[in-house]
Amino acid sequence: MDFRREVSNGLICDMRKVHSAWPLLLLPLRRLLSITPRQNQSAPIGKAQEMKITKIQLYRIRSGNRGEKGARFGESQYWGGGWQTGSHIANPMSVYPKYAQVRTLWMGPGQDPYAIEIFTDEGVTGCAVNYGGGYFSCAVIEQHFSKFLIGQDPFNIELLWDQMYRSTMPYGLGGVTAMAMSGVDLALWDLMGKALGQPVYRLLGGETKETIPCYATTHPDQISHWKNSGFIGVKIAASWGTADGRMGLIKMQKCLEDCRTSLGEEMELMVDCYLSWDIEFASRMAERVRDCDVKWFEDPLQNGWAEHMNAELRARINPIQVAIGNLEFDVKAFAAILAARACDVIQPEMQWCGGLTAVRRIAAMAKPYDVPVIPHGSGVYNYHFVQSNLNSPFAEYLSVGDGTGVRPIFEAIVGEPLPVDGHVTLGTSPGFGVELNRDLLAPIDFQA
């Protein structure tokens, strides 16, 4: 079949290239031609010139939001630092008193951030900042994924994603390898948007809502700052869990009662349990806080092959919802969760589970089950997905610093859209509409 079409100005348009920009087909022909890859005049007729990736630059972040240097200096930059690393929060390591008080005591370099920038032979670049993976993920990109990327057309995102995924099967799907995939994938989507002059959400299907309603996440000590803020609700980090025994139940009940009193009846209340509860603790807590009208318990049970336990918990604590997924890393795990009807809300973490490409696959699986997709975490990457997805009614805004107000989730990017009166409105800047804050970046020298 001859895919070429001759247009009125005498140019040959390769329709195999046009298909990669299908959301733009309704634009006027002149505009479409202006964003279709250029023809290589020295190539045979019908052979389109493809953009090529020429370089990948990886960066460490010099400091977190409070000046944290990174885990190898004993100062975790997890989520930029702030209340999330310096406050008492129940966690998987709470069973060990030595590490229970502050998460920084046990977090490692895999929970530090990194930045990535992808360059092409046509001068178009794409970038992303990932708040997980750190140096470990950068090493995977530099020493493994680069062989698939250098010389490849950056528009071939599906191909590149599949090659990264399959090539890590022998040594580790998930964790820092998935975080490495996420950074590459997000940078490629940013690059494609910039090459086409379009925001990423338009490449995904366009606007499904004028603005994005958000809920805020903070420490329970700061919940009063969010009342009458325009956010639809507040999610708190649980301070107590299974490791605290009966007193943990009593304290957590009192905490949620106080939170409901502070918020009033107009706002939703959710709880992030961060893998620190078990089925008994969660079931008994649900009974204790029926009058608090809690919307969901998030990640109450340990992750990994937990779909059947979560399905049982979901039946026990109804009408409190089970929201899980942000600490699952493989799209197959999400398929198992959905098939087992183990959640009411699915929460892939876009910067940890394989990027936007992975989240799109998860969303496609969730749609037939009528399970809403509310990506975990905060930031511009999630907002573009939520803007374009009908099955994502709202987004999370994760407070940072002292947890009392709105500020950029991570200062390593410039131009991050922030909630105003609890709602995020995206503009029309190409790509994700943000750039790297180079004052906070240090190129990684793998030869040093």
C-alpha positions as CSV (number, residue, x, y, z in Angstrom):
1,M,0.0,0.0,0.0
2,D,1.3,3.5,-0.9
3,F,1.0,5.6,2.3
4,R,2.1,8.8,0.5
5,R,-0.3,11.6,-0.3
6,E,0.5,14.5,-2.6
7,V,-0.9,17.8,-1.2
8,S,-1.6,21.1,-3.0
9,N,1.8,22.7,-2.4
10,G,3.5,19.8,-4.1
11,L,5.0,18.2,-0.9
12,I,4.8,14.5,-0.2
13,C,3.2,13.8,3.2
14,D,4.0,10.4,4.7
15,M,0.8,9.2,6.4
16,R,2.8,6.7,8.5
17,K,4.2,9.8,10.3
18,V,0.9,11.6,10.5
19,H,-0.6,8.6,12.5
20,S,1.7,9.4,15.4
21,A,0.0,12.7,15.8
22,W,-3.6,11.5,15.3
23,P,-5.1,13.8,17.9
24,L,-4.1,16.7,15.7
25,L,-5.8,15.5,12.5
26,L,-8.7,17.9,13.0
27,L,-6.3,20.9,12.7
28,P,-6.1,22.8,9.4
29,L,-3.9,21.1,6.9
30,R,-1.3,23.9,6.9
31,R,-0.9,23.6,10.6
32,L,-0.7,19.8,10.4
33,L,2.1,20.0,7.8
34,S,4.0,22.5,9.9
35,I,4.2,20.0,12.8
36,T,4.8,16.8,10.7
37,P,8.4,15.6,10.7
38,R,10.4,17.2,7.9
39,Q,11.3,15.4,4.7
40,N,14.9,14.5,4.1
41,Q,15.5,16.0,0.7
42,S,18.4,13.5,0.1
43,A,16.3,10.5,1.0
44,P,14.3,8.4,-1.4
45,I,10.8,9.8,-2.1
46,G,8.4,8.8,0.6
47,K,11.2,8.2,3.2
48,A,10.6,10.6,6.0
49,Q,13.4,12.0,8.1
50,E,13.1,10.8,11.7
51,M,14.2,12.8,14.7
52,K,16.9,10.9,16.6
53,I,17.9,10.8,20.3
54,T,21.5,11.9,20.5
55,K,22.2,12.3,24.3
56,I,20.8,11.5,27.7
57,Q,21.9,13.7,30.6
58,L,21.1,12.7,34.2
59,Y,21.3,14.9,37.2
60,R,21.2,14.6,41.0
61,I,19.3,17.2,43.0
62,R,21.6,19.4,45.1
63,S,19.1,19.8,47.9
64,G,15.5,19.2,49.0
65,N,13.0,21.8,50.0
66,R,14.7,22.3,53.3
67,G,18.2,21.9,52.1
68,E,18.4,18.1,52.4
69,K,21.5,16.7,50.6
70,G,20.4,13.1,50.0
71,A,20.3,9.7,51.7
72,R,24.0,9.1,51.5
73,F,24.5,12.2,53.6
74,G,21.9,11.0,56.1
75,E,19.4,13.6,54.9
76,S,16.6,12.0,52.7
77,Q,15.2,14.1,49.9
78,Y,12.1,11.9,49.8
79,W,9.3,14.1,48.3
80,G,11.6,17.0,48.5
81,G,12.1,16.7,52.3
82,G,10.0,18.5,54.9
83,W,7.2,17.1,57.1
84,Q,7.2,13.8,55.2
85,T,10.8,13.0,56.3
86,G,10.8,14.8,59.7
87,S,7.5,13.8,61.2
88,H,6.3,10.7,63.1
89,I,4.5,8.7,60.5
90,A,3.5,5.0,60.7
91,N,5.4,3.0,58.1
92,P,6.6,-0.5,57.3
93,M,9.7,-0.1,59.6
94,S,7.6,0.9,62.6
95,V,7.9,-2.6,64.0
96,Y,11.6,-1.7,64.8
97,P,11.8,0.9,67.5
98,K,15.2,2.1,66.3
99,Y,13.6,3.2,63.0
100,A,10.1,4.0,64.0
101,Q,10.2,7.6,65.0
102,V,11.3,9.3,61.7
103,R,11.4,7.8,58.2
104,T,14.7,9.4,57.4
105,L,16.4,6.9,59.7
106,W,15.8,4.0,57.3
107,M,15.2,5.5,53.9
108,G,17.9,4.9,51.3
109,P,19.2,6.5,48.1
110,G,16.5,4.7,46.0
111,Q,14.0,7.2,47.6
112,D,16.0,10.3,46.5
113,P,15.1,12.2,43.4
114,Y,16.8,12.6,40.0
115,A,16.3,14.6,36.8
116,I,16.7,13.5,33.2
117,E,17.0,15.4,30.0
118,I,16.9,13.8,26.5
119,F,18.4,15.6,23.5
120,T,17.8,15.1,19.8
121,D,19.5,15.9,16.5
122,E,16.9,18.5,15.8
123,G,17.5,20.5,18.9
124,V,14.2,19.5,20.6
125,T,14.6,18.3,24.2
126,G,12.4,16.7,26.8
127,C,12.9,16.6,30.5
128,A,11.5,15.2,33.7
129,V,12.2,15.1,37.4
130,N,11.4,12.0,39.4
131,Y,11.2,12.0,43.2
132,G,12.2,8.4,43.4
133,G,15.0,6.2,42.2
134,G,18.0,8.5,42.8
135,Y,21.4,7.4,41.7
136,F,20.3,3.8,41.4
137,S,17.8,4.6,38.7
138,C,20.2,6.9,36.9
139,A,22.7,4.0,36.7
140,V,20.1,1.8,35.1
141,I,19.3,4.5,32.5
142,E,23.0,5.2,31.8
143,Q,24.3,1.6,31.8
144,H,21.3,-0.2,30.4
145,F,18.4,1.8,28.9
146,S,20.7,4.1,26.9
147,K,21.4,1.3,24.4
148,F,17.7,1.3,23.4
149,L,17.4,5.1,23.4
150,I,20.4,6.6,21.6
151,G,19.7,6.8,17.8
152,Q,16.1,6.0,18.2
153,D,13.1,8.1,17.2
154,P,11.7,9.6,20.4
155,F,8.2,9.3,19.1
156,N,8.5,5.5,19.3
157,I,7.4,5.6,23.0
158,E,5.5,2.3,23.0
159,L,8.5,0.5,21.4
160,L,11.0,2.0,23.8
161,W,8.8,1.3,26.9
162,D,8.4,-2.3,25.9
163,Q,12.2,-2.7,25.3
164,M,13.0,-1.3,28.7
165,Y,10.3,-3.4,30.4
166,R,11.3,-6.7,28.7
167,S,15.0,-6.1,29.3
168,T,14.6,-5.7,33.0
169,M,12.6,-8.9,33.5
170,P,15.6,-11.0,34.4
171,Y,16.9,-8.7,37.1
172,G,14.0,-6.7,38.6
173,L,10.6,-5.5,37.4
174,G,9.6,-2.7,39.7
175,G,11.4,-0.6,42.3
176,V,14.3,1.5,41.0
177,T,14.1,-0.1,37.5
178,A,10.4,1.0,37.2
179,M,11.5,4.4,38.6
180,A,14.1,4.6,35.9
181,M,11.6,3.7,33.2
182,S,9.3,6.4,34.6
183,G,11.8,9.2,34.2
184,V,12.6,8.2,30.6
185,D,9.0,7.8,29.7
186,L,7.9,11.2,31.1
187,A,10.9,12.9,29.4
188,L,9.8,11.3,26.1
189,W,6.2,12.5,26.4
190,D,7.5,16.0,27.2
191,L,9.8,15.9,24.2
192,M,7.0,14.8,21.9
193,G,4.7,17.5,23.1
194,K,7.4,20.1,22.5
195,A,8.2,18.7,19.1
196,L,4.5,19.0,18.1
197,G,3.9,22.3,19.9
198,Q,1.2,20.8,22.0
199,P,0.6,20.2,25.8
200,V,0.7,16.5,26.7
201,Y,-2.9,16.4,27.8
202,R,-4.0,17.2,24.2
203,L,-1.9,14.2,22.9
204,L,-3.8,12.0,25.4
205,G,-7.3,13.0,24.4
206,G,-7.7,16.6,25.3
207,E,-9.6,18.3,28.1
208,T,-12.3,16.4,30.0
209,K,-12.7,19.1,32.6
210,E,-12.2,22.9,32.7
211,T,-10.2,22.7,35.9
212,I,-9.0,19.8,38.1
213,P,-10.5,19.5,41.6
214,C,-7.8,18.5,44.2
215,Y,-7.6,17.1,47.7
216,A,-4.7,18.0,49.9
217,T,-2.4,15.6,51.8
218,T,-0.7,16.7,55.0
219,H,0.2,15.7,58.5
220,P,-2.7,15.5,60.9
221,D,-1.1,18.2,63.1
222,Q,-1.6,20.6,60.2
223,I,-5.1,19.7,59.1
224,S,-6.7,22.9,60.4
225,H,-4.8,25.0,57.8
226,W,-6.8,23.3,55.0
227,K,-10.3,24.0,56.1
228,N,-12.2,26.4,53.7
229,S,-9.3,26.2,51.3
230,G,-11.3,25.2,48.2
231,F,-9.9,21.6,48.3
232,I,-12.5,18.8,48.2
233,G,-10.9,17.1,51.1
234,V,-7.8,16.3,53.1
235,K,-5.8,13.1,53.4
236,I,-3.7,12.6,56.5
237,A,-0.6,10.5,57.1
238,A,-1.4,7.9,59.8
239,S,0.8,8.4,62.8
240,W,0.0,5.0,64.4
241,G,-0.4,1.5,63.1
242,T,-0.2,-2.2,63.9
243,A,3.2,-1.9,65.6
244,D,1.6,0.4,68.3
245,G,-0.9,-2.2,69.5
246,R,-4.1,-1.3,71.3
247,M,-2.8,2.1,72.1
248,G,-2.3,2.7,68.4
249,L,-6.0,2.0,67.8
250,I,-7.0,4.4,70.6
251,K,-4.7,7.2,69.4
252,M,-5.6,6.8,65.8
253,Q,-9.3,6.9,66.6
254,K,-8.8,10.1,68.6
255,C,-6.7,11.6,65.7
256,L,-9.5,10.9,63.2
257,E,-12.2,12.3,65.5
258,D,-10.1,15.5,65.9
259,C,-9.6,15.7,62.2
260,R,-13.3,15.4,61.4
261,T,-14.0,18.1,64.0
262,S,-11.4,20.4,62.4
263,L,-12.6,20.0,58.9
264,G,-16.4,20.0,59.6
265,E,-18.8,18.1,57.5
266,E,-18.1,19.7,54.1
267,M,-14.7,18.1,53.3
268,E,-13.8,14.5,52.6
269,L,-11.3,12.8,55.0
270,M,-8.9,10.1,53.9
271,V,-6.1,8.2,55.6
272,D,-2.8,7.2,54.2
273,C,-1.7,4.1,56.2
274,Y,1.6,3.6,54.3
275,L,1.6,-0.2,54.5
276,S,1.7,0.0,58.4
277,W,-1.6,-1.6,59.2
278,D,-2.8,-5.2,59.0
279,I,-6.3,-6.6,58.3
280,E,-7.1,-6.8,62.0
281,F,-6.0,-3.2,62.8
282,A,-7.8,-1.8,59.7
283,S,-11.0,-3.7,60.4
284,R,-11.1,-2.6,64.1
285,M,-10.2,1.0,63.1
286,A,-13.1,1.0,60.6
287,E,-15.5,0.1,63.3
288,R,-14.2,2.7,65.7
289,V,-14.4,5.6,63.3
290,R,-17.8,5.0,61.6
291,D,-19.0,8.3,62.8
292,C,-16.1,10.2,61.2
293,D,-17.2,9.5,57.7
294,V,-13.8,8.5,56.4
295,K,-13.7,8.2,52.6
296,W,-10.9,5.7,52.2
297,F,-8.0,3.9,53.9
298,E,-5.0,4.1,51.6
299,D,-2.4,1.3,51.4
300,P,-3.4,-0.3,54.7
301,L,-1.8,-3.7,54.0
302,Q,1.6,-4.5,52.7
303,N,2.1,-4.3,48.9
304,G,3.0,-7.2,46.6
305,W,0.7,-10.1,45.9
306,A,-1.9,-8.6,48.3
307,E,-4.9,-8.5,46.1
308,H,-6.8,-11.2,47.9
309,M,-6.2,-9.8,51.4
310,N,-7.3,-6.3,50.2
311,A,-10.4,-7.8,48.6
312,E,-11.3,-9.3,52.0
313,L,-10.6,-6.1,53.8
314,R,-12.7,-4.2,51.3
315,A,-15.7,-6.4,52.2
316,R,-15.1,-5.9,55.9
317,I,-14.8,-2.1,56.1
318,N,-17.4,-1.0,53.6
319,P,-18.5,1.8,53.2
320,I,-15.0,3.0,53.9
321,Q,-13.2,2.5,50.6
322,V,-9.9,0.7,49.9
323,A,-7.5,2.8,47.9
324,I,-4.3,1.0,46.8
325,G,-1.7,0.9,44.1
326,N,0.9,3.6,44.7
327,L,3.5,1.1,45.9
328,E,2.8,-1.4,43.1
329,F,5.3,-1.2,40.3
330,D,4.2,-3.6,37.5
331,V,1.2,-3.2,35.3
332,K,0.4,-6.9,35.9
333,A,0.0,-6.3,39.6
334,F,-2.7,-3.7,38.8
335,A,-4.4,-6.2,36.5
336,A,-4.5,-8.7,39.4
337,I,-5.8,-6.1,41.9
338,L,-8.6,-5.1,39.5
339,A,-9.6,-8.7,38.6
340,A,-9.8,-9.5,42.3
341,R,-12.0,-6.5,43.0
342,A,-9.5,-5.6,45.7
343,C,-10.0,-1.8,45.6
344,D,-12.5,1.0,45.2
345,V,-9.9,3.5,44.0
346,I,-6.7,2.6,42.1
347,Q,-3.7,4.9,42.6
348,P,-0.7,4.3,40.4
349,E,2.3,6.4,41.1
350,M,3.3,7.8,37.7
351,Q,6.9,8.4,38.7
352,W,7.4,5.0,40.1
353,C,5.3,2.5,38.1
354,G,6.7,3.1,34.6
355,G,5.5,6.6,33.7
356,L,2.6,7.9,31.7
357,T,2.6,4.9,29.3
358,A,2.1,2.5,32.2
359,V,-0.6,4.6,33.8
360,R,-2.5,4.8,30.5
361,R,-2.5,0.9,30.5
362,I,-3.7,0.8,34.1
363,A,-6.5,3.3,33.3
364,A,-7.6,1.2,30.4
365,M,-7.9,-1.9,32.7
366,A,-9.7,0.1,35.4
367,K,-12.4,1.5,33.1
368,P,-14.5,-1.7,32.6
369,Y,-14.6,-2.1,36.4
370,D,-15.7,1.5,36.9
371,V,-12.8,2.0,39.3
372,P,-11.6,5.6,39.4
373,V,-7.9,6.2,38.7
374,I,-6.5,8.9,41.1
375,P,-2.8,8.9,40.6
376,H,-0.8,9.0,43.8
377,G,1.2,12.0,44.6
378,S,1.2,15.5,43.2
379,G,2.6,17.4,40.3
380,V,2.4,18.4,36.7
381,Y,2.7,14.9,35.3
382,N,-0.4,13.6,37.2
383,Y,-2.4,16.7,36.3
384,H,-1.9,16.2,32.5
385,F,-3.2,12.7,32.9
386,V,-6.2,13.6,35.1
387,Q,-7.1,16.5,32.7
388,S,-7.4,14.0,29.8
389,N,-9.0,11.1,31.6
390,L,-12.8,10.9,32.2
391,N,-12.3,8.2,34.9
392,S,-10.1,10.5,37.0
393,P,-12.5,12.9,38.7
394,F,-9.9,14.7,40.9
395,A,-6.2,14.8,41.7
396,E,-4.0,14.8,44.8
397,Y,-2.0,17.8,45.9
398,L,0.7,16.7,48.3
399,S,1.8,19.5,50.6
400,V,5.5,19.8,51.2
401,G,7.7,21.8,53.5
402,D,5.8,22.4,56.8
403,G,2.6,21.1,55.2
404,T,0.5,24.2,55.9
405,G,0.0,25.7,52.4
406,V,0.4,25.5,48.7
407,R,3.8,25.6,47.2
408,P,5.6,23.6,44.4
409,I,5.8,19.9,45.2
410,F,9.4,19.9,44.1
411,E,11.6,22.9,43.5
412,A,13.8,21.2,40.8
413,I,11.3,22.2,38.1
414,V,10.2,25.7,37.1
415,G,6.6,26.5,36.1
416,E,4.7,23.8,38.0
417,P,1.0,24.6,38.0
418,L,-0.4,25.1,41.5
419,P,-3.9,24.7,42.9
420,V,-5.9,28.0,43.3
421,D,-8.9,27.6,45.6
422,G,-8.2,23.9,45.5
423,H,-8.3,23.6,41.7
424,V,-5.5,23.2,39.1
425,T,-5.9,24.8,35.6
426,L,-3.4,23.8,32.9
427,G,-2.2,26.1,30.2
428,T,-1.3,25.4,26.6
429,S,2.5,25.4,26.8
430,P,4.0,22.5,24.9
431,G,5.0,19.3,26.6
432,F,4.3,19.3,30.3
433,G,4.9,23.1,30.3
434,V,7.8,23.0,32.8
435,E,11.6,23.3,32.7
436,L,14.4,22.2,34.9
437,N,15.6,24.4,37.7
438,R,19.3,24.2,36.8
439,D,20.4,26.0,40.0
440,L,19.4,22.8,41.9
441,L,20.9,20.3,39.5
442,A,24.4,18.7,39.3
443,P,25.2,16.5,36.3
444,I,26.1,12.9,37.3
445,D,29.5,11.8,36.1
446,F,29.5,8.1,35.8
447,Q,33.2,8.0,35.1
448,A,34.2,9.7,38.4
